[in-house]
Amino acid sequence: MIKTLYDLDFNQGIEYLQSRDARLGTLINGLEVCSLTHHPPRTTLLEAIAWGIIGQQINTNTAQMLFQRFLDYAQPKGWAPENLANVDPELLRSLGISRYKTRYLKI
């Protein structure tokens, strides 16, 4: 049913749902394979939270581009909470991140 998302096996979840609800199981069986896109890798909790903020309510390709800029700026060490808290908001804006998302990233 669902191929992959963050290396989790959703087949067990789907089988569980099908076994618990006959109507839902019938609907699931009628669906075609859904391949969810794999977003840029996140190696830290901070990066996962940043992805959640940056990727909200924009198209996936744009979100991936902005998130990659965010990651690339902090290379080679990556982002640390204290670095992000102290970064100039205009720097994040220059990466293409909106004013509101910049505020949420710095909270």
Buried (B, 14 or more C-beta within 10 A) or exposed (E): BBEEBEEEEBEEEBEEBBEEEEEEBEEBEEEEEEEEEEBBEBEEEBBEBBBEBBBEEBEEEEBBBBBEBBBEEBEEEEBEEEEBEEBEEEEBEEBEBBEEBBEBBEE
